[in-house]
Amino acid sequence: MGSDIDQILTNFMEGLSNPYGLERSFQLRSERLSTGRALYSVHRQHLGFRAKRKLLQLAESLQVPADFIPDLDSLFDEAVIIHLGVDAGATHACKIYLEFPVSQPSAQNSLLFRAFKWAPQTGGQQAVTDYRIDGRYRASEFSQSLQQYYPDADLIDQKLLIDSVLQIVHHRAPELELLALNVTEHGNGRQSFDLNLYDADLSLTDLADWLNTATQLFAIPESEWRPLLAHIQHQSLGHIAGGIDRKGDAFLSLYHGLQGS
């Protein structure tokens, strides 16, 4: 099902005959590595004639929950970029992100994205996720914010893991300011961050040792993650996201290799 959704989204984007972006990612959870995650991005005006209708028809073909449609309808015209995602891991989740303009690039607490996420196969698993601007930080400064995302003592290793990658970024670009987003979901306790690291100019090869530590922490067998790294090792590290998910479990997502616009 996940690969089918990916193909549907690819066909949709290619059918627009306009530029679009594609970013892939993988996610670590306890004893689970999720690959097959993709995010397609297109400027709203590039959806062409009857843009909103096109998006809603696509969403309905992917069994979007009926209670998402009113918000997608009402918020569509406010968005500047539409992001369409698939997670072909355990959830087989579909995702639609609406990206909104902000008055200032670092306007704290401004809503940058609202995401609608659902699982066609299970029917009941759905969430609305808000991504708000936390600010721009040097890597060393953002380290001081990690406690809010890993508040419990049993999460200290998760916190240290993120702190260690921030040290790598700091050594590469000590003055670089990174856009940080605070991520929450409606009706549950998710508390996580998203940090844009593209401007740090790091490849996944640069993080091979760190990834080894990360996969050990999440108990991912080397036989699973080594082939993945070999395939994507020369791609740029993009976003890194982590914290506590809607079920209260720690996770780590790495986005990489942005293509297109």
N, C-alpha and C positions, 0 to 999 in steps of 0.2 A: 504493500500500500504506500509506504513512504517514497519508494522510487517512482511510483505512479504519480504521486503528487508533484514530485520534483519535475517530472516530464510535463505535466499539465502546466506548471508555472513557466517552464522554459518555452513551451509552445505559445503561451499567452504573451510573454515578453517579445519573442521573435515575431509574432504576428502584428505587433505594434509598428514595426519598421522604424523605430526610433531608438536612440541610445539608451542603454540601461546598465546598471551595475550588478555585479555578482560577488558576494563574499561568502566564503565557507567557514565552518567552525567545527570544533569538537568539544565535548563536555566530559568532565570527570565527576563521577559520584562514587560513593563507596562500592567498590568491586564492580564498577560498570563504566565502560568507555562508550560514549555515543558519538558516532560519526554520521555521515549522510545528512548533515545539517547545512542548509543553504539559505541565503537571504538575497532576494532580487530587489533592486531599487530602481524607481523611475520617477522623473518629475511629473507632477500631476498633469501639466499641459501636454505631455507627451503621450498621455492615454488617448488623446484625440477626441473625436466627436462622441458626444454622450458618454463622457468619461466615467461619471458616477455610475451610470447604468452598466457599463462594462465591468466595473469592479464588483458591483453587487451581484451581477450574474455569475462572475467567477466564484465569488464567495458562496453563493447558493449551490453551485455545482460541486463545491467542496464541503457541503453539508454544514454551512455555518449555522450556529445556534440562532434561532429566531429572535431571541432577546438582544443579540448584537446588532441587528439590522438598523434599528432606529438611531443608534449612536453613530454607526458608520455613515448613515444617510445624512445626519445633521452636522457631523464634523468634517465631512469630506471636503467641502468648499474652503475650509480653514487651513487645510493641509497644503504643504508645498511639495512634499515628496511622499510617495507611497512605497512601502517595503512589504514584500510578500515572502513569507518564510515557510520552510518545512523542516521538521525534525524527524528523520527516519529511524530514530532510536526506539526506545521502548514505548514512547508515547505516540509516535506517528502524528505529531501535532502540526496543524496548520496555523499560520500566524499572519495577521495583517497589522502593520504598523502605520499609523498616520504621523508624519513628522510636521511640526508646526514651526512657523517663523518666530523668532524671539527678537525683542527690541535691541538687546545688547548680547554679544556672544557669551558673556559670562553672567547673565542676569540670574541671580540665585533664586532657586525654587521655581523658575519658569518651567512650564510643561513643554518638553521638547518632543516626546513621543507618547502616544497612547497605543498600546498593542492589544489586539483581540486574539486570543489563542484558544484553540479547541482541538479535540481529538475525534475525527470522524468515525474511527473504528469503535470507540467506547461510548460515544454519545454524551457521557456525563462529565467528562473532564474538560473544564473550560476556565478561563481566567481573563481578567482585564488588568493590564499592567501599565503603570505610569512611570515614565522616566523623566525625572526633573533635574535641572541643572543644579549641581552642588557648588560648582565653582571651578576655577583653574588653579592648579597646584603644581609646584615642583614635586618631583618624586619624593624627596625627603620630607616635604610638608604633608603629602597625602598619607604617609606612614602614620602620622599622628592621628588620623581619622579612622584607622582600622578598627579601633575598639568597638565602635558602634555597630559594626558588621559582624564582629566575633565577640559578643559580650560574655559568653560563658567560659569558665576555666577549661572545659574539655575541648574548646576550640582553639586553644593557644597554638597548636601546631599549624592549623589553617592560617591563623594570623601571621605567624612567623614565615610561612611559605610566601604569602603575598608581600610581606616586608622584604624578603630576600630578592624577589624580582624587581621591586622598587629600587633596591640598592644597585642592581645591574643597570637599570635605566638611569639612575643618578650618576653613575660612573661614566656612562655613555654621553649623557646630556644634562649636566647638573642644573642648568638655567632654564631648561625646557619646561614650559607650563602645559600641563595635561588637563584636558577637559574631563571632569568627573561628573557622573550622573548618579543620583540616588534613586533606587528602584524599589517600588512597593506595588502590592496588588490589592485590589478591592476585595475586602471580606476575608483576608487571611493574613498571616504574620510574616510574609516574605519581607526580608530586609537585606538588600544587596546593593552592589555598586557596579558601575560600568566605567572603565577607564580607557580612553583612546590613546594608544601608544604608537600609532603609525609614524608620527614625526620623530620618534626616538630612533628610527632607522635600524631596527633589530630584525634579524631573520630568525626563524625557528632553530636554525643551526646554532645561533648564538646562545640559545637557551637550552641546549641539549642536556647539560648537567642538571639544570633547574627542573626540566621536564622529568628527568629520571627521579628526582626527589619527589616531585608532585605525584607521579604515578605510583610510587611506593607508598606515599601517604594515603592515597585512595585505594590501595591494594589492587592495582591494575597489572595483570601479568605482562612481563616484558614482551612475550610473544604476540601480544595484541598491539601494544603501542609502538614498538620499534618499526614494524612495516609501515605504519601510518607516518611516522616521522621521516622515514626514508623517502616517502612519496612527496612530502610537502616541505622538506627541510630548507629549501632555498627561498621559500615564500616569506613575505614580510609579516611580522607579528602586527596585528591590528589592535582590536579591542581585547581587553581582559575583563571578565566579569566574575564576581564571586560573592560569597556571603551565605545567607540562609534562605532556602527555598520555601515554598508555600506549605510544605510538610514539616518544616523545621530541620531539614537536613542540609549539611554543607555541600556546596558544589563549586566547580570551577569551569568556566567556559573560555576558550581562546578562539578568537576570530582572526582570520589570516587571508592574505593573498587577494585583496580587493582588485577586481578587474572592471574595466569600463568606467562609466561616469555615474 
